[in-house]
């Protein structure tokens, strides 16, 4: 039986990583969900393009998916005050229903762009809440010394899905229908639901944090104050703010660019993304190794610069092989950085602030994502997807200079 929500789980009750079967179930559920997400990333833009024929419509969809970032501060308080397991279960179940409905409507040729807009917004809200709750739950699933390893493995499995998922998804979509791809994605959320159901993560919240006397705004302020006071968190977040703006320009138009501008079919797009994912697997695996020899500051700066330059080159490229190489370099860089950023936040955050620190950091770093996605659609509509991608790469490259701030020497 799960421990009461008001109890605190001690470090001694967490088994070593090799015997931590709960973590293996967690990672397995994530892996299935990751596979589904990769199919979604191909299927949804193709559905939008088929219905509207407009890059601007895809920009609106992407903006709506990312708009819920504005609720992140409230999400952090919510996650720190309530049962994280129930939150994860509700989010997975909700995404299963919404994505499955969109896919089913498209299969019946009854889907409108407005229904996609509404569904994207709902999925965006559920994903924001889910990611914050999951982040805050991980430190209680493993011992502190295993956090970097856990985040590296989780990122590695994500990149495995990036390697295999798009290729299989592209074949599936080319043979059948993008709507079927969304249905497959919806069932991946159901698998994630079952995996979370088996976890013992109800112990995250102390009784005092569920007290109704606590003021929500005061708790939000506490999260912001902690992040702003901690210069390592502050400057990594500032770097990510501009980097994410640039990469969102790129990612919003990626599939549209490959389909409409370069002329690839769904199978070619899937293969290109999958091959890039193979490089990213290597990046996530060597991230933990690099940390033994280099500082977080060096890793983040060099990976950010290389990743940004690869996006610029991607915008100039037309040949399949060159596009594959540039995409691989970019995903390699991103997969090296991701576990480092996550581990920094988890390590520097006290238990009772984990949700709020993550939510505050996501709010600070993702605040411009909806604007960036909408800009991507507008610019691509009038000037082409190549310009969008190259501008995104330039911004991402320049943003990496912030990682050189002296405070990160202590990271």
ABEGO torsion letter per residue (X at the ends): XBBBAABBBBAAABBBAAABAAAAAAAAAAAAAAAAAAAAAAAAAAAAAAAAGBAAAAAAAAAAAAAAAAAAAAAAAAAAABBAAAAAAAAAAAAAAAAAAAAAAAAAGABBAAAAAAAAAAAAAAAAAAAAAAAAAAAAABBAAAAAAAAAAAAAAAAAAAAAAAAAAAAAAAABBAAAAAAAAAAAAAAAAAAAAABBAAAABBAAAABAABBAAAAAAAAAAAAAABAAAAAAAAAAAAAAAAAAAAAAAAAAAAAAAAGBBAAAAAAAAAAAAAAAAAAAAAAAAAAAABBAAAAAAAAAAAAAAAAAAAAABABAAAAAAAAAAAAAAAAAAAAAAAAAAAAABBAAAAAAAAAAAAAAAAAAAAAAAAAAAAAAAAAEAAAAAAAAAAAAAAAAAAAABAAAAAX
